[in-house]
Amino acid sequence: MKKFNEFIPLDKSWLTRVGVLDIVNGYIDIEKFINNQKDTNDDIVAIRNASIAWRNNEKINVGESATLYRLLQFASWKLKLNKTFIKEGSLKDRKITDNPNIVNFNQTKLLNLDNGTTQWATATVICGDKERLDNPPQKLKETYDAVLHWETQRKKGLCWEPKYDETIERQIKTFLDLLNAKEVNYIPLCSDDYCFARVFNFINKKNGENFWPSLIGHETNRIEEMERAIKEAEETANETNSITSKDHRVIQALAMWGVVNKRKLFFESPNSINKSWPKFWKFLESVKREKNNNYSKNINKSNHRDKKLSDKKIINLISDEIKKELNTISLIPSENVMSRLASSAYTLRSNNRYVIKSKIGSRYFMPGRENLGRIIAILENKLCSTYGVEFSITKGFSGIHNMDIVMSAIGKIMKKIVILSIQSGGHSKTIGVALKNGFEVEALNLNFDTWDLDYKDLGRIVKKWETEKVFIYLDHTVSVNPLNIERLMQKIPKSWIVYYDISHLQLFYFTHVFKFPKSQNFFFGGSTHKTFSGPQKSMVLLNNKKLYDLVDAEFVKNTSSVHTGSLLALLITVLEMEKFGEKYAKDILGKTKLFAKMLSRELDIVGPLPYFTNTHQICIDVPNISQITQKLASIGVITLPMRIPSKGRSGLRFGIQELCRLGLKNNDLQVLSKIIIACVKDRKVNTKFNIQIKNLAKRLNYIKYALPYKKYF
């Protein structure tokens, strides 16, 4: 990212605000600053020209900048100066309020003008309005910050300081991550994010219209312009079929999309992008050169290195990985180990057998596989009995597979969805899967006082969609507290449907340590390999026949093999957890709270008081997460960075569910806590730590809570 910093433009939004503050207060610093810049965009040049014209009482050319026009027009009305303005390009055709009396409006009323733009409210703040709204739109909040900064600097006898465009900087980072196939958690924050977010499916058209009505009044109607441009991009094959848009944000977004998707696009108006990002095309060429160079180097190195590997060397590579695993411990909350008996199900011939009912006439048969079919039926009956539901589905392969199938099924009967926000620990994939399945999305937050759902936020959504059919899909990658589903069901309309992904908490619900309400419009499920120490599989559990038929039909449509070996391994794990699960669950919960207490003596643990956790997960707010995870890995402690709820940045997320199944003792937690604290506090890490982890890993090698009478098949 750093190598591309030279291409990030100045923040024109910030410069417009501090520039207009200079203009109306008689300063010329904005002119001096812009005169000293190279490669400035058209809107920034317009600020300088407007400043000169304002103080010389000449006609003021604001170019195509609606922000600059509204701010100066408002100031002219407010100060009764009767200034004359010249508009250029698309600005001449845009519908903009022309009523001097709006200078008497408060900010809330101003926010209702011109399709909800924040620019009139910004103008009154620039002109001295001291009102500060709670939870203002992003751009209005930036105005508050700009005014505070400008006033603070002027009181010190100093000039304001410029900023670089954080909106474009975030988009660059996300673009580079997409290009390098990294996991992305991009959230559009303001209307300037829409085009980029739309083309990469971080938002859909409907949500764009709802979040930022002002989009229809930019250089173009950006909602419709993006849809046209996306269609053109998907059809473009040569110069005779180009992207026709002249909107700078649209061009930027589509050009980036083309690079990520390896599509050669042509633009009729490439220079339009100078309005916001003069170095954009240079940036894109630099990225493509870097990508091509890295790709060639990596391919050549990889091919040269791996091409000569014999079968024996490849087997040795696998052996080395197995040996390495024996000297490390995993603190990743989404990992666990199966018993030897469950694992051995994968070596059976049955693992490779299809269990598919064949229809002959009006009857179904499984010729020669009847017994396997019966075993799967036993599994599903046990799940129904244990969870207290009428129906179970075990065709899913993972939590994400469940998510996609469930949303696809429910999307046939409703098109509005409420998901848990990423900032509150929600899964990063949920919004993308929801948008792919055509849902209009609302994100629900947690209340970090209770670490349950924010019912004030829920009330807002209920008020908005009370008469609609709505699907609530809740899953939390970071789950330090179970959600109170019973309370949720009491707060929503009876026509709404709720699904709770309990992947991380599966064992606790299986053993009834945590409990659910029984309801026709509530169902749940998730993966079976986290706290529930089974195979990489997933299940859905329901009490509603219509919902069962709808979801099961979607699974049938999208799967062929049910992965028989996985189901056999799951059945064995179910038998083990029926016998030992409650003891195992309480062992995890007790030791996790103890571990959190030890770590909290010196580290910033994030979670519900008094224990910081009520599940198997512990979250720690740390500086320099990448360095810390690498340092822990070098000692033999495997972790993954994870966005920490309430902090808005990545931290450490631990889970000791696997270690508990391997026989973890309280004294072992003392050793682990000292090592983790030393790494986070950047204390000296010596070989003693490596030896302690190796010894611990070797000792934690016996799987507990397993059936005693058969070791393996």
N, C-alpha and C positions, 0 to 999 in steps of 0.2 A: 504493500500500500504506500509506503513512504516514497518509493521511487516515482510515484505518480502525483505527489503533492504539488509539484510545480504547475500542474495543469488545473488545479482547483481554482475557480474564479473567486473574486471578492464577493461578499454577500451583498447583492444589490438591494435586498430588502432592508438590511441594516443600514447601508449607506444612504438609502432614500430617507429613512427616518432621521438619522443624525444630520443628514444634509439639509432637510427641510427645517429642522430645529436651528441650524446655522442661518439659513436664509431668513426666517421670520424674526430671528433675534439679532441680525446684523453682523454675523460673522462671515468671513470668506475662506475659512480653513478648508471647506469642502472643495472649493475651486483649486486651491493650492495642491491638495492631496491628489485630485483626479489628474491635474496637469502632470504630475510626476509618475503616473502609472503608464504601463505599456499593455497593449492588448486588452483594453477595457471594453466591456460590452456596451451596446447601444444605449441601454437604459441608464447606465452610469454616466456616460457622456452627456445624456440629456439633463442629468442633475446639475452638472457644472454649467451647462448653457443656460438652464433656467435660473440659476443663482445670479449669473451675470445680468441677464435680462431683468430680473426682479429688482435688483438694486439700481439699475439704470432706467427703470420705469419704461421698459420696452415690451413689445409683445413677447409672450413667453412660450417658446416651443418645447412642449413636453414629450415630443416624439410619439412612441407607441405605448408609453408607460401610463397605465391607468392609475397606478398607485401615486405616482408623482402628480398627476393631474388632480386627483381627488384631494390630496393633502394640500396642495397650493390653492386650489379653488376654494376649499373650505376656509383656509387662512385668509384669503382675499375677502370672502364674505364676512368672516368674523371681525376682521380689522377694518372693514368698510373701505377697501382700497380700489375696488372696481378694476382689477387687473384683466387683461385680455390674453387668452390662451390659444395656441395653435396646436392642433392634433395632427398626427401623421398616421398613415397606413390604416390598419384595422381599427385603431382607436376612434377614427372618424365615424365608424358605423356602429359603435357599441352604444347600447342604451344606458345612459348614466343620468342619475337624478340631477335636475337643474333647478333646484328650489333653495334659495338663500336662507329660508326659514329653518332649515335643518340644523343650523348652528345652535338652535335652542333645544334640540333633542338630547335626551340622555343616551348613554352608550347602548343600552338594551334596545332602544327604539331605532338607533342608527344601524344596529346589526340586522334589522329587518329590511333595510333598503337594498336595492339592486341585487336581488337573489341571495341575500345574506352575506355579502362581502364584508370583511372586517375593516375595509379601508376608510369608510366614513367614521367609524368608531376610533380608528387610529388617528384620524385627522383631529378629532376633538381632544384627544389626549396630547397630541403634539402642540395643540393650541392652549394647553394649560389645564384641561379638565383633570381633577385630582381623584375622581371616582376610580376604584379598582374592583372589577367584578370577581366574584368567586368562580373558579373553574372557567376562565375565559378561553375562547378559541386560541389555538397555537399562535397564529399570527398576531393576535391582540396581546397575548402574553409577551411576545417578542417586542412589541411596542412599549409595554410597561418597562421591560428591561432596558430598552434603548434610551428612554427618557430618563430613567434613574441613572444610567451610566453617564449620559450627556451632562445632566445637572451636577452629578458628583464631580466629574472632571472639571467643569467650569468653575465650581466653587473653589477648587484647588488651583485655579489659574492655568489649567492644562487643557489641551485639545482632546477630544474623544479619540478612541482607538478603533481602527477598522477590524472587521472580522472576515474570515473566509466562509464561503457558502457551505454551511453544515448540511443543508438538504442535499446538495450535489455530492458532498463528501460521503454521506451515508449511502447514496445511490451508487457511487463508485465502489465502495467496499462490498456492497451486496452484489453488484455486477461482477466483480473479480471473484467473489466466492462462488457465484453461479457458474462462472467460466471454468473454475477449477473443481467443480462438482463437490463443493463443501456444503455442509448443512447451513441453511439460511433461516434466520428469524427476523425477517424484515416486516416492520409495521408502518404503514403510511400514517404520517402525523398531521399533514396539512394538505391543502388542495394542490400545492406544487409537487406533491408526491404521487398524485393520482395517475398520471400517464405512465410513469415507470411501474407503479404497483399494478396497474391494469394489464399491461402487456405481459408481465411475468406472473399473472394470476394470483397476486397477493390480495386482490380485491376484485369484486365484480361490478358491473355497470350499475346495478340497483343500489348497492351500498355506496358507490361514489355519488349518486344522485342524492341519497339520504344524508350522507356526512357533509357534503360540500355543494349545496345548491348553486353557489356562486360560480361553479365550473361552467355553467352554460353561458356566462357573460365574460369570458376571457377573450384572448385574441380570436378564438373560435368558440363554438359550443363544444368544449373539450370532451364531454360525454359522448356525443355523436361522432365527433372528429376522430376519437380513438377507435371507435368501432369500425369506421370507414377505413382508417389506416391499417388496422389489424387485418381486415379482409383483403386489402391491397397487398399487404406483406405476405399473406398466405398464398396469394395468387401470383406474386411477382416471380418471373423467371428470366426476364431480359429487360433491356432498356425501353422496350415498347410498353412495358407495364410497370410504371413507377409509383412511388409514394407521392401523392399530389399535395399533401398538407403543407401549409406555410407556417404552422404553429411550432415554435421552437421546442416546447416541451414534448410535443408529439414526435417530432423528428428525432430528438435525443433518445427517447424511449425506444422507438422502432429500430434505430441504428444499433443500440446496445443489444436488443433482442436478436437482431440479425447476426451479430458476432457470436453470441452464446449458442444460437441454433444453427450456426454455419450456413446462413442464408445470405446470398449476395443481393442486397437491396439497392435500389437507385432512387434518388430523391430529386424532385423537380426544383426544390428551393433549399439547397443545403446551407446557404448563407443566412437563412432566417435564424439559425441557432445563435448567431452573434448577439442576439438580443439578451441572452443570459450567459452564454458560455463560448467566448471567442476561440478558446484553445481546444474545443471539443474534438474536432477532426484530427488534430495532432495527437491528442490523448488516445483516441481510438487506434490510430496507426501505431503508436508506441506499444499499446497493449497487444495488438496483433503480432507485432515483431517479437515481443517478449514471449508470447505464447508459442509462436512457431519455433523460436530458438530453444525454449525449454522442452517442447515436445520432441524436437529432433534429438536433443541431447539425451533425454530420458529414454526414448525409443532405442537409440543406438546403444546406450549403456545397458539397458535391460536386455535387448536382443543379444548383444555380445556376451553378456554375463550368463544369461539363462539358456541360450541356445546350446551351449556346450555341456549342460548338466546331464549326467547319466541318470538312469532310473534309480541306481543305488544312492547317488548324491541327493536326489529329490526325497527318497525315503529317509535319508539321514537328516535332511532339513526338518521333516516332520518329527523325527525322533528328538532333535535338538529342541524343538518347540515344546514337546511334551516334558522333557527334562527341565526346561526353563520354567514351565508352569508349576513344577513341583517345588520350586524355590521361591515362589511368589504367593502373595495372598491378594484376593480381590475384595475391595470394599465398594464395588459397584452395586447399587440397590436392585438392579434389574437382572442380576445373575444368581444362579444357584446350581447345585449338583444333584443329579438323580442317584438313587441307590444302584448298586451293581445289578440287582435283579431287574429293575426297570430299564437300565441301559442295555442289558443283554437282549431285550425284546427287539432291538434294531438289528441283531445278528441273525434273527430267525428268518426262515424263508417266508414266513407270513408277512414280514415287513414289506415285501415286494408284491404282495397280492392285492388285487383290486377287489373291493367288496361292493359290487354294483348290482342292484336288482334289475333283472331282465323281465320285460313285460311280454307274456305269452297269452294272447286273448285278453281276458280281463283280470288275470292273476299275475302276481309278481313272484319271481323265483331268483335264488342265488345258487345255481347248480354247483355243488361241490364246495361251496363257501358258507353253507348254512350255519356252521358252528362259529365261524368268525363273525357272522352277522349277529348271532346270539350274544357273543361276548361284547360286541359294541352296544347292543341293547342293554346288557347288564350295566355297562358303564353309564349310559344315559339315564337309566332308572335310578342308579345310585346317586347321580348328581341331582336329579329331581328330588329324591328323598332327603338328601343332606341339606340342600338349599331351601327346601320347602316350596318348590315350584311345580307346575304341571308339565312344563316342556323344557327340553334342553337340546341344544344344537352343538355338535362337536366337529363340524366340517371345517372350521376356520384354522388357519395356519399360524396366525399371530394377532396381536392386538390391533395392528394397523390394517391387516386383512379384515378383521372384524369391523373396524371403523368404516372402511370403504363399502363393505357389503351392507352393513346396517344403514348407513346414510343413503346408499342407492335404493334400498327397499323403502325406507320411510319417505324418501324424496318423491315417491309415487303418490303419496297422500297428503303431503304438506311441503311447503317451500320456504318456510321461515325457521331458522335455527338459532339457538342460544348456546354458545360454547364458553368454556372457561378461558379467560385471557391468558396469554403467555406470561405476562407480568405476574400473574397469580399462580403460576406453576402449571398452567395448561400445556398440553402437548403441542409442540411446534408444528406438527403435521396437520392438526385438526382443521385449521382455517382453510388450508389448501384443498383438503379432501372435501370439505363442505362446499367450497366454491366450485370445485370440479363437478359436484353432483347438483349444481344449480340452486343452492340455497342462498337466501338473503340472510346475512349473518349479523348477529349482535353478540358482543363479547361481554361476559359477566365477570366481575371482579370478586376477590375475597375481601373480607373485613379482617385486617391484620390485628385487630384487638381480640377477635374470637377465633381467627383462623378457620372460620366457616364462611359460607357465601355471604356476600354483602347484600342484605335484604333491602336496603335503600336503593341500591343499583338495580336489583331485581324488580322493585316496585316501578322504577322508571320504564323498564322493558314491558312489564305487565300492562301498565297504563297505555303504552304505545300499541301493543298487539293483543289487547284483551279479547277482541272479537275474532281474532285470527286463529288458524290451526298452527300450532308451534311445537317444534321438537327441541327439547333440551338435551344436549349431548355433553356429558361431563367426564373429563378424564384429566388426571393430574400426574404429570411426570414427576413433579416434586410434590410429595404428599406426606407432610409431617402431622397431618390431622385428618381423620375421616370426615367426610361431609355428612351433615345431618339431613338425610333424605326425607325423614318423616316430617320435619319442619318445612322442607321445600315443597312437599306434596300438598301441604295445607295452605301454601301461599300462592299457588298458581291455579288458573282456570282448570276445571275438570276435563276439558277437551284436549289439554296439552299432554304430550307424551314425554317421559323422561327416561334416558338411558344413562347408566353410570358405569364407566369402565373401571373395574376394580383390579386391573392387572397387578398393581403393586400391593394391593391389600387382600388378594384372593384367599390366602391361608386364614386370615383373621375372620373373614365372613364364612368360610367353609366350616370353621370350628365354632362359630357363633360367639366368638369373643367380641366381634362387632355384629350388629344386627340391622336388618332391613325391615321396612314396613311391607305388608302384602297389599299390592294394588294392581288393578287391571292395566293401568296406563303407566306402570313403571316396570322396566326390565333392566337387566345388567349382564355383565360378562367381562371377558378380557383374556389375557394370555395366562399360561399355566406354568411359567418357569421362573418366577421371581420369588416372592415369599412362599408361594406354592411350588415345591421343588420338583416339578414334573418336566415333561418334554416341551420343545418349542411348538406349542399348539395353542388353540384358543377355544372358548366356548361362549354361548349365549344362553341365558336362562330367563324364562318368561312364564307368566300366568294367563296370558291372553291368547286364545286360539287364533283369532284373526291376525294378531301381530306375529305369532309363530308361523302361520302359513305364509305371510308376506315375506318375512325374513328368510325362512327356510327355502322358499322358492328362489330367492335371489342367490343363496349359497349354491343350490343345485345347478342353477344356470351358469355359475362362474367357477365350479370345481368339477374335477373328474374323480381322481383318486382322493380318498379321505386320509391317506397316509396311515395305513393300518398299523405299522410298527409304532407310530407315535400314539395311536389310541390305546394299544396294548400297554405301552409305557405309562400312559396317563391312568389307565385302570389300576395298574400296580401301585402308582403313587397315591391314588384315591384310597386304596386298601390300607396303605401305610399311614396316611393322614387320618383315616377313620380311627385307627388304633392309637397313634401317637401325636396327631396334629395339635390337639389342645395344649399338650405339654410343650411341644416345639414352639407354638405361637407365643405362649407365655414366657418361654425362655428368651425368645427374640425381643419381645417388648421390654422385659425387665432389664436385660443386658444393654439394650439400646439407650434406655434412660440413664443407666449407670455410666455408660460411655459418654453420653452428652454432658453429664455432670462433671466428669473428669476433664473433658475438653474445655468446658466453659470457664474453668479456673483461669485460663490465660487467653482464650480465643473468643471471638464474637460469634456466638451461636445464635442462629435465627430460627425462631419457632415459638409455639404456644407455651406460655408459662403454666405451671412452675417447672416442667421437666424439659422444655424446649422441643419435645417431640412426643407424640402419642401413637407413633407407628414404628416402622423399622428404619426410618430415614432420619439422618442428621444433616443439617445445612449449616455451613460455616462461611461467613463473609470474610474474604481474604484479599490481600493485595496481590497483584501479579500472578494470577491463577495459572498461567501457562508454565511459568518457572517452577511453581510449587508442585504441580502435577508431575512434571518431568523429574524433579528432585525426589519425590516419593517413589516414582517408578524405578529410578536408579538404585533405590534401596530394596525394592521388591514389593512395594505397596502400590497396587494398581487402582487408579481412580479415573474419573472423567470430569472435566469442567461442566458445570450446569448453571443456567440462569437461576439465581436465588430470588424467590418471591419477596416482594417488598423492597428489594434493593436495586432491581433493574440492571444488574450486571452478573457476570458469571462468578461462581464461588465453588466451594467443595460440597459435594453431596455424598454421604456415606451410607452404606447399609451393611449390617453384619449378619444377615439371614443365612448366607452360605457358611460363614465361619461357625455359626451356632450349630448347624447340622453336622459340622466336622468336629465338634467337641470343644468349642471355645470356652475358656474359663475366665472368671473375673480378673485373675492376676494377669492374664494375657492382655486385657484391656488397658491395664496400667502401662505395659510395654508399648502398646500401640499408641496410646495417648501421648506419651513422652516423645515418641518419634515424630508424630504428626505436629505437635507443638513446636518441636525443634525446627522442623522444615518450614512451617509457616512464619515463625519468628526469625528465620534466617540465621539460626545458630549453626555452629560448626557441626557438620555431619561426618561421623567417622565410621570406620569399618565395623565397629561394634554393632551399629544398627543393622548392617547387612547380615551379620552373623545371627543376631536376634531374630530377624525376619526369616532367615533360612531355617533356623531351628524350629520356629513356630510353624512354618509351612510344612515341615517334615512331620511334626507331631500331629498337626491337624489334617490327617490323611485317612481317618476312619469315619465312614458315613454312619451317623446315628439315625434313630427313628426309622429303622428298616425292619421288615419282617424277618424273624429269626430262623424260620424253618426251611428256607430255600435261598441259597446265595445267588444263583444265576441259572439261566436255562442252558 
